[in-house]
Amino acid sequence: MDDNQRSQQDLARIRKALEERRDYLRDDIQRELRKLDSETYSLLADRVADAGEQSVTDLVVDLNLAEIDRDNRELKEVEDALSRLRAGGYGICTDCGEPVEPARLRENPAATRCLQCQERHENRGRQERHRTL
């Protein structure tokens, strides 16, 4: 098997993994939304009796919303990776234009940056947060 065939097989495997993750996330988001609707309706129907119960209710709703938000962000990353695959730009760092390390892509198929650029990106974010404090 030559490098091109191996590369095509690798891309097909990555595409399949990304598509499976996309489908899982879509199902999970729908499941969480149904659960949130059901819990919210149930809580409203029961009319929370006191402030302590209201705090627990608010926490449950906030946790469900946070999970949905996290899944939505990951879904967008996966869909963007699939778009890069279709366009031929998959595995290229969006910051420096160099190839993203294969081990990094195996660990996170939706990665957009090489490890060095990702570390720089995260350090900039930390520095900006510290400046605003």
Residue pairs with C-beta under 8 A, 6 or more apart in sequence:
1 9
11 85
11 90
14 85
14 90
14 105
14 109
15 82
15 85
17 109
18 78
18 81
18 82
18 85
18 109
18 110
19 82
21 74
21 78
21 109
22 75
22 78
22 79
22 82
25 71
25 74
25 75
25 78
26 75
28 71
29 68
29 71
29 72
29 75
32 64
32 67
32 68
32 71
33 68
35 64
36 61
36 64
36 65
36 68
39 60
39 61
39 64
40 61
43 57
43 60
43 61
48 54
48 57
74 110
77 110
77 112
78 109
78 110
80 110
80 112
81 90
81 109
81 110
81 112
84 90
84 91
84 92
91 99
91 100
91 105
92 98
92 99
92 100
93 99
93 100
93 112
93 113
93 114
93 117
94 112
94 113
94 117
95 113
95 114
95 117
95 120
95 121
96 114
96 116
96 117
98 114
99 114
100 111
100 112
100 113
100 114
101 114
101 115
104 111
104 114
104 115
105 111
111 118
113 121
